[in-house]
Amino acid sequence: MFSKSSNPVFAKADYSAYSASQGVMTMQGTMNKSILLLLLVIVSASVTWNMVFQGNTSVMGLMMGGFFIGLIFALITIFKRDWAHITAPIYAIAQGLFLGGLSAFIEASFLTTETGAATGNSGIVMKAVALTFGVFLLMFLLYRNKIIKPTQKFMMGVVSATGAIALMYFIHIILSLFGGGLPFLYNGGPLSILISLAIVTVAALNLILDFKFIEDGVKNGAPQKMEWFASFGLMVTLIWLYIEILRLLSMLANRN
């Protein structure tokens, strides 16, 4: 009999259809799959990264294709968790193509002076990568040592804040289609930086929910296939965190 999980996703899951012979979710298995997904992101990102610096004009098409394919397979994974062993790797590869190009374009924008002279490696992408993994490690330690406890109120607060951010992104995208948008999100002003810091904080706190999700799955004897779904969720959060940290660093660099 599975104990009731405090995580709403696991609490609603019905594992009775799975037999013991199919295996159960483990921490090591989830870690291995998370590392595999991360490697897929890195390898595919290197493709579009190199294309940007080689001046390949087809990179934008590959980037946007990766973005939309990643979005489609993310939605499929969310609604078809049993397919995660197939859809999660495709999501990781597709998002890697988008991230590699995005990162390269931002890196390249800081490689030249106003006169167009090369200044060398700006290092802004490496800083964003280092900070992303630094935040990941910090949140893991805070969770592991029970300094941040994922209480029901905490989880509801993080989910609500995440939903509010998603709504803000949606409004910005819709307004952008009509030539508008929300300029305070990207103009690099004090308000823009404060909002970016708040979004980075919420993204970081989502890692606590991911850790709780994984821990509950292992404790509740979730089927082994859930290792892929849990790894997918962790990867979604890490990619979001990286993009927001990169955006924040870009705005701060432009103010100098």
N, C-alpha and C positions, 0 to 999 in steps of 0.2 A: 504494500500500500504506500503510495507516495505521499509525503507530507505536503501540506499546502504551502506554496511559495509566496513570499511577499512581493515577488516580481509579477506584475499583472499579466505579462506575456506567458510566462511559465504556468501561472495559476490557471489560465484558461486552456492550457494544452492538455490533450488527452493522449496518454502514452499507453493505454491499455491495448491498443492494436499492435504494439511492438512486442516481439518475443525476446526473451533473454538472449537467445542465440544471435540476435542482431547487434549485440554489444551495447554498452552504456557509455555515456559521455564522461570523459576524464579531463583533468586539468592539463595533463601532458599532451593529450590528443588535440585539445583546443589550442594550446601554445604552438604545436607543430603546424597546424593548419593556418594559424595567424601569421606565422613566419613565412609560410609558403605564399600566402596572399600578398604579403609585403614584398617579397622577392619578385612576384609577378608585376606589381606596381612599378618597382624600380627598373626592371628590365624593359618594360614597355615604355616607361618614361624616358629612358635613355635614347629610344628611337627618335621621338619627336624633339628631344633636346638637341641631338646632333643635327637633325634636319634644319632647325632654326639657325644654328651657327654655320651650317653649310650653305645657307641661302636657298634651301629647297622651297619653292613656292607652293608646293602641295601640302605643306604642313598644316595650314589652317583647316583644310578639309578633313585631314586626319584627326586633328584636335577636336573639332566640333562633332565629327562622327563618333569619336571616343566618348565625348560628353553625353550625347544623346543615347548611345548604346548603353553606356553605364547607367544612365537614369532609368532606362527601360528594364534592364536586368536587375537593378536595385528593387524596383517595384515588384517584379516577378518573384524575387527572393523573399520579399516581405510577405507576400500573399501565398506563396508556395514554398514553405520552409523546407519541405522534403526534397526540393530540387536544388537546395543550396550548394550541394557538392558539385553541381554543374554550373549554376548561375553565378555563384560567388567568384570563382576564378575568372569567368568572362567579365564580370563587373570590375575586378581588379585590373585586368589587362586594359580594358577600355578606359578606365579612369586614369591609368598610368599614361596613356597616350595624351590625354587632355592635360594632366599635370605637368608632364615633361615639356610640352610646348608652352604652357602658361609660365612655368618657371623660367624657361629660357628667354622668353620675351621680356620678362621683368628683369632678369639678370642683364640682358643685353642693353636695356634702357639705362642702366647705371654704368655701363662700360665706356661711355664716351662723354666727353665734356661738351659744353655748349658749342664749341668750335668744331666738334666732330672728331677730335683726337682721342685715340684709344687710351684708357686709363688703366687697363689691366682688369683682372678678376675682381668684381665688386664684392663677391662673397655673400651677398644678401640671401641667396637661396640656401647656402650652407648654414648660415645663421638661423634661418627659419627651420631647417631640418633639425639642427641641434636643439633649438628651443622646443620643438615639437616633442622630441624624444625626452628632453629634460622635463617637460610638463607631464608627460606620460609616466616617467619614473616617479616624480613627486606625488602625483595623484595615487599611484599604486602604493607607495609607502604610507601615505595618509590613510588609505583604505585598509591596508594590511595591519597597521597599528591602531586601527579604530579611532583615529583622530577625527576623521569625517565618517559619520555613521549614516548609512542610507536608510533613514527612517521613512515612514510613509509620507510624512509632510515634506521631507527633503526631496523625495522622488517626485512628488506631485509638483513641487515648486520648480524643479529642473525641467520637467516635461512641459509645464505651462510656459516657462521662459523660452524654451526651445520652440514651442508652437508660435509664440509671439514673434520670434525672430524669423521663422519661416514665413509668417504672414507678411512681415515687413519686406522680405525678399520678394515675395509674390507681387506685392503692390508696386515695388520698384520696377520689376520686370514688365508688368502690364503698362505702367506709365511710360516706360522707356520705349515701348512699341509705338507710342503716340508722340514721341519726341520729348517726353518729360523725364520723369524719374524722381528719385529722392537725392538731390545733390549733397545733402548733409552726410550721406553715407560714404562718399568717396572724394570729397573736395579737399581733404587733408586738414581741415580746420580743427580747432579744439573740440568741438562737439563731435565731429567725425571720429577723432581719435578716442574720445571717451566711449563712444558707441562701440568702436572696434574692440577696445579693451573689455567692455562688458560682454561682447559676443565671444571673445576668446575665453573669458572666464566661464561662460555657460557651456561652451564646447568642452572645456577641461572637466567641468563637473559631470558632463555626460559620460566621461570615462568611469566615474564611480558607479553609474548605473550599469555600464557594460561589465565591470568587475562583479557586481552583484548578480547580474544575469548569469554569468558564467558559474559563479559559486553556487547559486541556487540550482542550476542545471545539474551540476555534479552531485550535489547533496540529494537531489530528488530522483536521481537515477534516470535522467533524461536519456533518450535513445542516442546512440553514437552519432547519428546524422546531425544532431543539434550542434555538434562541434563546429560544423561548417557554418551554420546560421549564426552562432555566437561569434565566430571569427569574422564573419561578414559585418556584423554590427560593430565590432571593435574597429574594423578597417574604415567603415563609414565615418566614425567619430574622428579617427586619426587624420583622415583626408580633410575633413571639415576644419579641424584644428590647425592643420598645416596651412591651408589656404588663408584662414583668418590671420594667422601669425605673419604670413608672408605679406598680406595686405597691410597689416599694421606697421611692419617694418618699412614697407615702401613709402607709406605716408610720412613716417618719422624721418626717413632719409631725404624725402623731398623738401622737408622743412628746414634742413640744414644748409 
